[in-house]
Amino acid sequence: MTEQTASAHPESGPPPITREIDLSPVQRTTVRKSVMGAMAGNAIEWFDYGIYGYLAVHLSTQIFGGSEDAILWTLFGFAVSFLVRPLGGAILGPLGDRIGRQKVLVFTIMMISVATAAIGLLPTFEQVGWLAPVLLFLLRIVQGFSAGGEYAGAAVYMAEHAPDDRRGFWGSFLEFGTLLGFSLAAILVTALEAIVGSDGMEAGWWRLPFLLTLPLGLIALAMRARLHESAVFEEAKEQDTRTSAWQTLRDLVTQQPKQLLKIMGITILINTAFYLVLTYMPTFLQTSLDMDGTQAGLMLVGVQLVMMAVIIPMGALTDRIGRRPLLLTAAIGFTLFSVPAVMLLNTGNLVLQVLGLAIFGLFLVMLLCNISASLPALFPTTVRYAGFALGYNVATSLLGGPAGLINEALIEQTGSTLVPGFYMTVAGIVGLLAILTFNETAGRSLRGDRVPGDDDQDRLAIGEALIGKVAKDR
């Protein structure tokens, strides 16, 4: 992390491993500020997605008129933002590799905050008819475009600032922010439901969570405006001969197609699990299982709070034993136990229902504690933001983001409430196949023009001790 460390390695050898113990007090402070700035914006993004999921039933009546298909239209409103996320990733990702991660992250948090707050000001279906859902869709498109660069940028920014031997620990803070955003959304909506009741929510209190995004976004913006680029990025920028973001995108697609397929495979698993468990589940519990909204919210809040308590220790664990063991366990777990978990939700027994949610939460947190450290390490520095943003968002738009809409439609067509379990099983298999191809990247350097882990044999040749499975010669 020091300038001396960054420039001291010989050109012919692998880049050095940065270790937290070698950082100066100033550098450690920089790491903390960088991680907290990335985490704050990430929490705002997922607060937005969380409140939309928890307020879906109310949005279906207020914005879509409460018709027979209103809940499907509401879930389509959630899914529509994912249709433009690949476009946001294709534009903002390469731009972040050219002009810097921090500048793009300032832009994305501004756009997300303003668009989310504007949902709280929308006229209702009763007032303006179908203009209300059209306006909602437009705002969701703005959110989706911005989100196409937000999460990837935050993860890459965090990963490049963290010391190599503690990237799992620091990366888990980003996902702590994700869970914090969702938990705040769940707590706020559940508390409002309990205080003002369903009638009060319909009378206008549903707007409050959306409006609160604006002051929260201003706080995150102030934190991000003071951040600086990492030494890893600055070094790569000096050596990068490309003159435009278009060239970055072209080189990514032509030179890293296998890495793009890998990140798409694991993203299908991550975001299918993520959106089914944390955004669609409140709707599923209320509409398919006839559960009271407050009870559903409290159950999910409890699971999320436990996930928040364990995610950082689990992230630190990946620094010691490697990323792959937890990733593989999660993928196998979702493949084998998703259907049984949904069957537990269907029992109507509160204890068994909590157990079913806990199964999903356990395997999901194994993914979340990993991804901010693992996914940026799938690409070399000069195309890292672009690769993450494009691959992640294409996969998310296909199966992850629309998961709630697809599941709700399938449940209506088949009449089976086991649909989410089978959907998760398929995602688990896809994710498992992708993870089996991953390099182990715990403790590896993110510097240089090679995929982290591809230089394992070179490191062994100079006597370095490596964590986990060692990559074969490439």
VOGU-3710 file (C-alpha; in Angstrom, 3 decimals, decimal comma):
1> mteqtasahp> 0,000/0,000/0,000  2,950/2,367/0,445  4,529/4,120/-2,509  7,783/2,315/-1,733  6,043/-1,047/-1,758  4,181/-0,227/-4,927  7,283/0,603/-6,928  9,806/-1,736/-5,399  8,953/-4,990/-7,105  10,999/-6,051/-10,075
11> esgpppitre> 9,230/-5,900/-13,432  9,940/-9,565/-14,107  8,489/-10,861/-10,831  4,980/-10,918/-9,444  3,770/-7,764/-7,676  4,281/-7,762/-3,904  1,606/-8,712/-1,384  0,541/-5,752/0,731  -0,012/-6,600/4,384  -1,935/-4,621/6,959
21> idlspvqrtt> 0,872/-4,872/9,495  3,164/-2,923/7,136  0,804/0,043/6,732  1,551/3,361/8,373  -1,067/4,946/10,673  -1,999/7,385/7,890  -2,483/4,537/5,419  -4,646/2,602/7,867  -6,819/5,686/8,317  -7,102/5,975/4,529
31> vrksvmgama> -8,239/2,357/4,288  -10,916/2,897/6,927  -12,215/6,104/5,305  -12,278/4,490/1,870  -14,162/1,444/3,091  -16,654/3,505/5,093  -17,291/5,830/2,128  -17,950/2,887/-0,170  -20,124/1,207/2,476  -22,269/4,298/3,092
41> gnaiewfdyg> -23,252/4,654/-0,546  -23,854/0,945/-0,857  -26,200/1,049/2,133  -28,216/3,825/0,466  -28,524/1,836/-2,770  -29,844/-1,235/-1,003  -32,052/0,822/1,312  -33,791/1,894/-1,888  -34,218/-1,658/-3,150  -35,281/-2,795/0,304
51> iygylavhls> -38,038/-0,249/0,791  -39,396/-0,980/-2,672  -39,609/-4,675/-1,817  -41,196/-4,097/1,580  -43,657/-1,546/0,200  -44,573/-3,566/-2,898  -48,073/-4,360/-1,622  -48,787/-0,668/-0,951  -47,260/0,443/-4,248  -49,537/-2,015/-6,030
61> tqifggseda> -52,585/-0,119/-4,745  -51,222/3,441/-4,758  -49,340/3,488/-8,060  -50,976/0,626/-9,968  -54,565/1,025/-8,786  -54,963/-2,257/-6,918  -56,122/-4,205/-9,965  -55,918/-7,982/-10,199  -52,478/-7,773/-11,838  -51,252/-4,847/-9,734
71> ilwtlfgfav> -48,726/-6,868/-7,732  -47,200/-8,207/-10,958  -46,945/-4,684/-12,337  -45,282/-3,592/-9,094  -42,729/-6,395/-9,349  -42,207/-5,429/-12,984  -41,446/-1,931/-11,702  -38,764/-3,509/-9,513  -37,432/-5,569/-12,413  -37,444/-2,755/-14,993
81> sflvrplgga> -34,435/-1,068/-13,411  -32,424/-4,193/-14,116  -33,101/-3,929/-17,840  -30,886/-0,836/-18,013  -28,266/-1,912/-15,495  -26,121/-3,572/-18,190  -26,170/-0,267/-20,102  -25,103/1,564/-16,946  -22,381/-1,009/-16,376  -21,180/-0,812/-19,989
91> ilgplgdrig> -20,878/2,990/-19,777  -19,974/3,721/-16,169  -17,630/0,738/-15,702  -15,180/1,604/-18,515  -15,511/5,267/-17,542  -14,446/4,358/-14,009  -11,387/2,578/-15,413  -10,513/5,734/-17,365  -11,285/8,728/-15,129  -11,310/7,037/-11,732
101> rqkvlvftim> -13,547/5,057/-9,430  -14,235/7,929/-7,016  -15,660/10,310/-9,623  -18,120/7,733/-10,915  -19,162/6,789/-7,364  -19,995/10,434/-6,590  -22,205/10,542/-9,680  -24,018/7,276/-8,937  -24,929/8,101/-5,344  -26,324/11,483/-6,446
111> misvataaig> -28,535/9,942/-9,105  -29,761/7,062/-6,947  -30,650/9,337/-4,031  -32,571/11,874/-6,120  -34,477/9,235/-8,117  -35,460/7,274/-5,005  -36,648/10,373/-3,141  -38,705/11,364/-6,183  -40,716/8,118/-5,907  -41,999/9,456/-2,597
121> llptfeqvgw> -43,441/12,469/-4,445  -45,255/10,567/-7,199  -48,967/11,149/-7,769  -51,177/8,101/-7,202  -53,074/6,068/-9,784  -56,299/7,567/-8,490  -54,979/11,075/-9,204  -53,376/10,684/-12,649  -54,164/7,170/-13,851  -51,479/5,304/-15,796
131> lapvllfllr> -49,176/8,321/-15,724  -48,285/7,254/-12,151  -46,740/3,889/-13,115  -45,069/5,453/-16,168  -43,326/7,982/-13,916  -42,359/5,202/-11,516  -40,847/3,182/-14,366  -38,840/6,216/-15,536  -37,428/6,777/-12,055  -36,589/3,083/-11,739
141> ivqgfsagge> -34,737/3,328/-15,059  -32,642/6,202/-13,693  -31,952/4,151/-10,575  -31,035/1,112/-12,650  -28,611/2,999/-14,871  -26,883/4,489/-11,833  -26,863/1,189/-9,948  -25,110/-0,321/-12,980  -22,002/1,514/-11,859  -22,619/1,854/-8,114
151> yagaavymae> -22,097/-1,589/-6,637  -19,285/-2,618/-8,958  -17,490/0,664/-8,342  -17,876/0,464/-4,582  -16,561/-3,111/-4,491  -13,609/-2,373/-6,770  -12,754/0,821/-4,895  -12,827/-0,995/-1,565  -10,843/-3,987/-2,826  -8,071/-1,820/-4,267
161> hapddrrgfw> -7,668/0,121/-1,023  -7,652/-2,899/1,287  -4,367/-4,670/2,098  -4,154/-7,996/0,279  -3,985/-10,084/3,444  -7,173/-8,500/4,892  -9,308/-7,922/1,803  -11,940/-10,390/2,979  -12,273/-8,603/6,315  -12,554/-5,115/4,827
171> gsflefgtll> -14,689/-6,303/1,920  -17,272/-7,722/4,293  -17,950/-4,168/5,513  -19,338/-3,336/2,085  -21,822/-6,184/2,399  -22,469/-5,163/6,008  -23,633/-1,907/4,411  -25,860/-3,874/2,062  -27,510/-5,674/4,968  -27,644/-2,429/6,941
181> gfslaailvt> -29,565/-0,776/4,105  -31,990/-3,675/3,876  -32,375/-3,915/7,633  -33,069/-0,190/7,976  -35,665/-0,533/5,223  -37,257/-3,520/6,942  -37,223/-1,900/10,386  -38,606/1,396/9,119  -41,421/-0,121/7,046  -42,318/-2,674/9,731
191> aleaivgsdg> -42,369/0,050/12,409  -44,564/2,277/10,252  -46,932/-0,626/9,621  -47,160/-1,269/13,354  -47,657/2,410/14,270  -50,002/3,732/11,590  -51,478/0,446/10,353  -52,323/-0,523/6,810  -54,833/2,325/6,482  -52,237/4,858/7,549
201> meagwwrlpf> -49,725/3,517/5,049  -52,315/3,769/2,282  -53,129/7,323/3,394  -49,594/8,506/2,581  -47,099/7,187/5,097  -45,715/4,832/2,414  -43,935/7,903/1,004  -41,737/8,549/4,047  -39,112/5,797/3,498  -38,501/6,996/-0,069
211> lltlplglia> -38,163/10,635/1,017  -35,633/9,747/3,717  -33,226/8,587/1,003  -32,383/12,191/0,106  -30,811/13,282/3,435  -29,120/9,875/3,769  -27,740/10,250/0,257  -26,345/13,702/1,052  -24,407/12,212/3,964  -22,965/9,487/1,729
221> lamrarlhes> -22,144/12,067/-0,945  -20,216/14,193/1,543  -18,184/11,144/2,581  -17,408/10,111/-1,002  -16,464/13,607/-2,148  -13,435/13,497/0,187  -12,141/10,111/-0,994  -9,033/9,546/-3,134  -8,038/6,940/-5,690  -5,980/3,921/-4,641
231> avfeeakeqd> -2,304/3,427/-5,470  -3,312/0,262/-7,336  -5,477/2,287/-9,739  -3,003/5,149/-10,118  -0,208/2,751/-11,067  -2,365/0,993/-13,639  -3,557/4,300/-15,093  0,014/5,451/-15,666  0,780/2,311/-17,653  -2,529/2,123/-19,550
241> trtsawqtlr> -2,121/3,277/-23,172  -5,842/3,240/-23,985  -7,289/6,659/-24,775  -11,024/6,075/-24,330  -13,559/4,148/-22,305  -14,687/2,485/-25,551  -11,238/0,931/-25,970  -11,421/-0,359/-22,404  -14,781/-1,992/-23,113  -13,529/-3,494/-26,383
251> dlvtqqpkql> -10,411/-4,930/-24,768  -12,444/-6,368/-21,907  -14,790/-8,256/-24,224  -12,045/-9,524/-26,546  -9,382/-10,343/-23,929  -11,377/-11,489/-20,889  -14,390/-13,483/-22,187  -13,804/-16,399/-19,785  -13,654/-14,082/-16,791  -16,885/-12,413/-17,897
261> lkimgitili> -18,609/-15,805/-18,039  -17,265/-16,684/-14,583  -18,586/-13,516/-12,952  -21,925/-13,944/-14,713  -22,243/-17,502/-13,396  -21,651/-16,613/-9,756  -23,744/-13,445/-10,046  -26,756/-15,494/-11,133  -26,458/-17,373/-7,839  -25,644/-14,355/-5,668
271> ntafylvlty> -28,379/-12,073/-6,898  -31,047/-14,720/-7,305  -30,522/-15,581/-3,632  -30,169/-11,935/-2,681  -33,319/-10,629/-4,332  -35,472/-13,646/-3,539  -34,552/-13,651/0,146  -34,254/-9,937/0,878  -36,687/-8,209/-1,504  -39,209/-10,716/-2,865
281> mptflqtsld> -39,652/-12,713/0,347  -41,914/-10,120/2,066  -44,240/-10,231/-0,945  -44,115/-14,044/-1,116  -44,921/-14,436/2,571  -47,861/-12,038/2,359  -49,395/-12,874/-1,023  -48,618/-16,593/-1,380  -48,611/-17,698/2,270  -51,127/-15,143/3,631
291> mdgtqaglml> -48,792/-14,032/6,411  -49,377/-10,770/8,252  -47,107/-8,000/6,931  -45,735/-7,083/10,356  -44,926/-10,704/11,204  -43,193/-11,218/7,858  -41,176/-8,065/8,370  -40,101/-8,986/11,900  -38,978/-12,459/10,814  -36,834/-11,046/8,026
301> vgvqlvmmav> -35,422/-8,306/10,251  -34,325/-10,976/12,729  -32,582/-13,019/10,045  -30,856/-9,923/8,632  -29,633/-8,790/12,055  -28,034/-12,205/12,644  -26,428/-12,009/9,198  -25,025/-8,584/10,071  -23,573/-9,959/13,306  -21,649/-12,758/11,566
311> iipmgaltdr> -20,703/-11,293/8,178  -17,518/-9,496/9,254  -16,056/-12,464/11,209  -16,890/-14,679/8,229  -15,165/-12,245/5,878  -12,079/-12,360/8,094  -12,262/-16,172/8,006  -11,888/-16,126/4,214  -8,558/-14,326/4,641  -7,306/-17,329/6,610
321> igrrplllta> -8,780/-20,325/4,789  -9,528/-18,857/1,348  -12,592/-17,638/-0,515  -13,419/-20,871/-2,338  -14,388/-23,039/0,667  -17,243/-20,744/1,715  -18,311/-20,032/-1,865  -18,518/-23,738/-2,656  -20,372/-24,492/0,586  -22,954/-21,808/-0,206
331> aigftlfsvp> -23,479/-23,004/-3,781  -23,896/-26,626/-2,688  -26,177/-25,528/0,152  -28,521/-23,590/-2,136  -28,566/-26,504/-4,574  -29,517/-29,090/-1,946  -31,554/-27,189/0,639  -33,568/-24,497/-1,185  -36,630/-26,652/-1,772  -36,644/-28,007/1,825
341> avmllntgnl> -36,308/-24,431/3,123  -39,376/-23,306/1,161  -41,246/-26,378/2,381  -40,538/-25,216/5,943  -41,969/-21,790/5,074  -45,119/-23,529/3,834  -45,775/-25,347/7,120  -47,451/-22,393/8,824  -45,462/-23,191/11,979  -43,587/-20,085/13,132
351> vlqvlglaif> -40,541/-21,967/14,437  -40,181/-23,967/11,228  -40,700/-20,854/9,121  -37,903/-19,066/10,962  -35,723/-22,137/10,398  -36,487/-22,004/6,669  -35,461/-18,336/6,488  -32,363/-19,099/8,584  -31,236/-21,725/6,054  -31,438/-19,148/3,277
361> glflvmllcn> -29,738/-16,541/5,466  -26,844/-18,857/6,359  -25,914/-19,672/2,775  -26,555/-16,119/1,606  -24,193/-14,605/4,175  -21,484/-17,049/3,031  -21,776/-15,481/-0,399  -22,063/-11,899/0,802  -19,004/-12,011/3,058  -16,995/-13,095/0,020
371> isaslpalfp> -18,104/-11,232/-3,033  -16,550/-7,791/-2,492  -13,147/-9,438/-2,149  -13,647/-12,201/-4,725  -15,350/-10,589/-7,712  -12,962/-7,641/-8,246  -10,144/-10,214/-8,245  -11,570/-11,848/-11,366  -10,066/-9,094/-13,558  -6,782/-7,217/-14,069
381> ttvryagfal> -6,725/-3,627/-12,803  -7,125/-1,791/-16,119  -10,442/-3,504/-16,944  -11,531/-4,358/-13,393  -14,351/-1,851/-13,006  -15,612/-2,487/-16,553  -15,452/-6,268/-16,163  -17,225/-6,281/-12,819  -19,886/-3,794/-13,905  -20,674/-5,408/-17,245
391> gynvatsllg> -20,638/-9,081/-16,239  -22,364/-8,510/-12,915  -25,153/-6,381/-14,340  -25,851/-8,502/-17,415  -26,316/-11,569/-15,200  -28,354/-9,606/-12,684  -30,689/-8,281/-15,356  -31,306/-11,756/-16,785  -32,204/-13,834/-13,732  -31,326/-12,060/-10,471
401> gpaglineal> -33,225/-8,785/-10,474  -36,373/-10,115/-12,177  -36,417/-13,149/-9,836  -39,377/-11,829/-7,843  -41,434/-11,102/-10,962  -40,573/-14,478/-12,522  -41,381/-16,386/-9,326  -44,664/-14,580/-8,747  -45,744/-15,248/-12,341  -44,759/-18,926/-12,083
411> ieqtgstlvp> -46,628/-19,309/-8,791  -49,755/-17,842/-10,387  -49,416/-20,150/-13,397  -48,584/-23,362/-11,530  -50,276/-22,787/-8,195  -47,165/-24,168/-6,477  -45,567/-22,203/-3,654  -42,408/-24,334/-4,016  -41,397/-22,351/-7,111  -38,818/-20,176/-5,256
421> gfymtvagiv> -37,069/-23,306/-3,977  -36,695/-24,831/-7,454  -35,605/-21,465/-8,875  -32,883/-21,199/-6,223  -31,771/-24,777/-6,876  -31,099/-23,992/-10,540  -29,211/-20,823/-9,562  -27,157/-22,878/-7,087  -26,074/-25,292/-9,822  -25,074/-22,450/-12,174
431> gllailtfne> -23,105/-20,740/-9,410  -21,370/-23,968/-8,409  -20,145/-24,576/-11,958  -18,720/-21,053/-12,081  -17,023/-21,210/-8,670  -15,260/-24,455/-9,564  -13,320/-22,494/-12,228  -12,202/-19,688/-9,876  -8,625/-18,979/-8,844  -8,132/-18,770/-5,106
441> tagrslrgdr> -7,482/-15,061/-4,561  -7,185/-14,779/-0,775  -3,899/-13,072/0,010  -3,095/-12,481/-3,677  -2,167/-9,078/-5,068  -4,618/-7,113/-7,213  -1,773/-5,249/-8,925  -0,511/-5,910/-12,412  -1,963/-6,854/-15,782  -2,738/-10,492/-14,962
451> vpgdddqdrl> -5,794/-12,018/-13,336  -5,018/-12,371/-9,598  -4,008/-15,949/-8,876  -2,667/-16,624/-12,371  0,839/-15,967/-11,035  0,627/-18,545/-8,221  3,366/-20,725/-9,726  5,685/-17,710/-9,973  5,052/-16,942/-6,317  5,757/-20,508/-5,263
461> aigealigkv> 9,002/-20,377/-7,235  10,242/-17,453/-5,117  9,237/-19,148/-1,869  5,933/-17,447/-1,044  3,360/-19,330/1,038  -0,096/-19,225/-0,530  -3,559/-19,720/0,954  -5,931/-22,361/-0,357  -5,892/-24,040/-3,741  -2,982/-23,024/-5,966
471> akdr> -3,714/-22,237/-9,614  -2,008/-24,358/-12,245  0,329/-22,866/-14,833  -1,527/-20,747/-17,352
//
